[in-house]
Amino acid sequence: MISAMIPKTPLEDWIFSDIAAASEDGGRRTRSCIESYQFQKIRDTLEKVCAASPFYRKRMARVVPADFRSLADISLLPFTTAADIRGDHALQFLCVSQSDVERCVTLQTSGTTGQAKRIFFSREDLERTEAFFHYGMSALVHDGDRVMILLPCDRPDGAGGLLGKALERMGLKSLPYGPLKDVRDAVDVILQRDVTCLVGAPIHVLAIARSGDSAALLRSRLSGVLLTTDYVPRAVVDVLERELNCPVYTHYGMTEMGWGGGVECRARQGCHLREADLYIEIVNPETGFPAPDGVWGEIVVTTLTRVAAPLIRYRTGDISRFLTTDCPCGAVLKRLDHRIYRLENMACLRSGALTGLPLLDEAFFPLPGVMDVQATLTTQLNRDCLAVSLMLVPETDPDRTAQAAVQILMNIPEFRVAVDAGMLTLAPVRCICCSSIPTMQKRCLKRSIIS
Ligand SMILES: [Zn+2]
């Protein structure tokens, strides 16, 4: 009954029109049709990189593209890692002359691994991303919507700029605002400019919804919110849907994918993938072997249409799984579970229990006034110490929140068992009221090992 009312993701029409243009039997709309297109594109990409990219010519020295006979054969190809695309080394990925590179993105990632990643795009690559944003956004916006973009918008060929162009070609008004710095100003702009849709980082939209009287001012004014740029805690989605009384959608992507990877349809039950441009695998992060559909593992991406610097089997460091049930919208496009985590945010306690930032997020974001959850795990010999800090919007009572937080922490079974076994110390939860807004940098679990 309900499924008949949910429109199919517009990504499907777009993707099948590309597939139809590239294949002879393009009229059908089946998984096998998508897969035979992807197989041919991977084979074309292999031929291209083996001929034009110095990196892959060396890495694939023993690979004969003609031996690639089915999609399953992709598991025989070597992975590409983040280390491979750092610094000047990244130039080895280019399959075009540097004059054909329209945009080079330098990504200084958090952590201490040194050189920045560099990702190259041609004009065609940027246009593909703009088209993905167009059809992906069509799933959630309505005629007359005005979309506020809380992403960097200083360049026309960055994620925010391309999203603005996509909205423009849909005939919608967009408001390039930039990353959140001042909640009061953002709320004023939403009200004065009749904004009806927000696109931003989860903790930025949360800060808007939880600060002062903004929830009361914005409640029921928005037709939708799209969360992007970092993984999306489900507790944040729940809080936003409740406070703002509007649907909250998840987008998954990273610069290496050309920013866009997959986005939810109106059903909001997982991200439909950009299957004409990307081939996504889930692999066991330890063995590298393919994981069956439905099983959690690392997301690995191969670009299918990238012109400037294609990537073969790029290990994203993100964890998710393919959903095995049909989407209520009826699309045949594959979906990723919208619970997508960073591998580096997970940790195994000395007690053997698996923990990490996602567990803490789901535990603490439901507390009123919490704007950000930060955690440090320190390990010394056979003992861990977990220190949690909660950033609160200024109106929150820090003492009361700290009391509630300690109870929550002690009630997490993995922690209680480890504390009872003398293998874990839980530091007092710090609650800090802060008026400054966290940056857009991806949130991470801090680790330290004392030897
Ligand atoms: Zn759907």
Residues whose N, C-alpha, C, O or C-beta is under 5 A from the ligand:
A	BS01	ZN	T9 C265 A267 C327 C329 A331
